[in-house]
Amino acid sequence: MNLLPLPENFIDHTQKQVWDFIRKKYVKLTPEEEVRQSLIHTLVRVYHYPSSLLGLEKKITYGRQIKRYDLLLYSRKGKPLLLAECKAKNVKISRDSILQIAAYNTTIGARYLLLTNGKDIISVDTLKAEIFTKILPFGALET
């Protein structure tokens, strides 16, 4: 399944911004942000991920560098559950993308990883070393 398109009423075309209903503010509408916002809408509206358990673009320290992850889903117990990395639609999910999210996850420790460019989706269960080409429903993650 492709990601849901952004609701038109969330986009301010004149200011080139999109309403982020998680952070409750407008953010610059970049190609990567469009994918991130589409992913958020898809996770919440289709796969029933609780929006209250989503964290966006928080800083993490990786080695000596400070980075920002795209999206982190927490379990109902407050533990990192799924780490997502979004790429612009014209960017292929590559080995470098996988290495990037894996590196971030050494700090975060989420069981599940998700990479998407809006067209392609790769989900990984790091505990079972299983790879999927779909988004896993929220209920399947907390089992």
C-alpha positions in Angstrom: 0.0 0.0 0.0 1.2 3.5 -0.8 1.0 6.2 1.9 -2.1 8.3 2.1 -1.8 11.7 0.3 -1.7 14.7 2.6 -5.1 16.2 3.3 -5.3 19.4 1.1 -6.6 21.4 4.1 -3.3 20.7 5.9 -1.2 22.4 3.2 -0.5 26.1 3.0 0.7 26.4 -0.6 1.4 30.2 -0.3 3.8 29.7 2.6 5.0 26.2 1.4 4.1 24.7 4.8 2.2 21.8 6.1 0.2 21.4 9.4 1.8 18.8 11.6 -1.0 17.6 13.9 1.5 15.8 16.1 3.6 18.8 16.9 0.6 21.2 16.5 2.4 23.7 14.2 3.2 24.4 10.6 6.5 23.1 9.3 8.3 23.7 6.0 6.9 21.5 3.3 10.1 19.8 1.9 10.0 16.7 -0.2 11.0 14.6 2.9 8.5 16.4 5.1 5.8 15.5 2.7 6.6 11.8 3.0 6.9 12.1 6.8 3.5 13.7 7.1 2.0 11.2 4.7 3.4 8.4 6.8 2.0 9.9 10.0 -1.5 10.2 8.5 -1.2 6.6 7.2 0.0 5.2 10.5 -2.8 7.0 12.5 -5.7 6.7 10.1 -5.1 3.3 8.5 -3.0 1.3 10.9 -4.5 2.8 14.2 -1.2 4.0 15.7 -2.1 6.2 18.7 -0.9 9.7 17.8 -0.1 10.3 21.4 2.7 7.7 21.2 4.5 9.3 18.2 7.6 11.5 18.6 9.0 13.5 15.7 12.4 14.8 14.9 13.9 14.6 18.3 17.6 14.9 18.8 19.8 11.8 19.5 23.5 11.6 20.1 25.2 9.1 17.9 28.9 8.9 18.7 30.0 12.5 18.9 27.3 13.7 16.4 23.9 15.0 17.2 21.3 13.8 14.8 17.5 13.8 14.5 15.3 10.8 13.9 12.2 11.2 11.7 9.6 9.4 13.7 9.6 7.2 16.8 6.6 5.2 18.0 6.6 4.4 21.7 4.9 1.4 23.3 2.1 2.0 25.8 4.8 1.5 28.5 6.9 4.4 27.1 9.6 2.3 25.5 10.9 2.9 21.9 8.9 0.5 19.7 9.3 1.5 16.1 11.9 3.9 14.5 11.0 5.3 11.1 13.2 7.0 8.5 11.6 8.9 5.6 13.3 9.8 2.4 11.9 12.1 -0.4 9.9 10.4 -3.1 12.8 10.7 -5.6 15.3 9.1 -3.2 15.8 5.3 -3.4 15.9 3.3 -0.2 19.5 2.2 -0.3 22.1 0.4 1.7 23.1 3.8 3.1 19.5 4.4 4.3 19.4 1.1 6.1 22.8 1.8 7.7 21.6 5.2 8.8 18.5 3.9 10.6 20.4 1.0 12.0 23.0 3.4 13.4 20.3 5.6 15.0 18.7 2.5 16.5 21.9 1.5 18.3 21.1 4.6 20.5 17.3 4.2 20.6 16.8 0.4 20.8 13.5 0.1 19.0 12.4 -3.4 18.1 11.0 -2.4 14.7 12.4 -0.2 11.9 10.5 1.3 9.0 12.0 3.0 6.0 9.9 4.7 3.3 10.2 7.1 0.4 6.4 7.2 0.1 6.4 4.5 -2.6 8.6 1.8 -1.2 8.3 0.5 2.3 10.6 -1.7 4.3 9.8 -2.8 7.8 12.2 -4.8 9.9 11.6 -6.8 13.1 15.1 -6.6 14.6 14.4 -9.3 17.2 13.3 -11.9 14.7 15.5 -10.6 11.8 12.4 -10.5 9.6 11.9 -8.1 6.7 8.5 -7.0 5.4 7.5 -4.8 2.5 4.5 -3.3 4.3 3.6 -1.4 7.4 2.8 -3.6 10.3 -0.5 -2.8 12.2 -0.1 -1.3 15.7 -1.7 -4.3 17.3 1.0 -6.6 15.8 3.8 -4.5 17.2 2.8 -4.7 20.9 2.5 -8.5 21.0 
